[in-house]
Amino acid sequence: MCFQRRHSSLADCRSVIDEIGDGAEEVDLGGRSIAMRAYASWFNFKGADQQKSVGVLSGGERNRLQLAKVERAEQSSMHSAPAQSI
């Protein structure tokens, strides 16, 4: 059974890489395409840690995972917003 913890947007039954990437193989950062696994490693999720179930992560790992998701969402919204003149 998969559930989300209260006050969290993390699904316990998903893997770290699935939670960060939401099915995408790459992330666009500043016009550069970065492999999702490389992006996850920037938040210290390397190798087998990327396949861990979110439900078994420590509090610190969950915080890093949430940060990776927030950063990715912010980058996506920055590049999809139209440029405004100053």
Helices and strands as residue ranges (DSSP letters): H 16-21, E 26-29, E 32-35, H 36-41, G 47-51, G 54-56, H 59-80
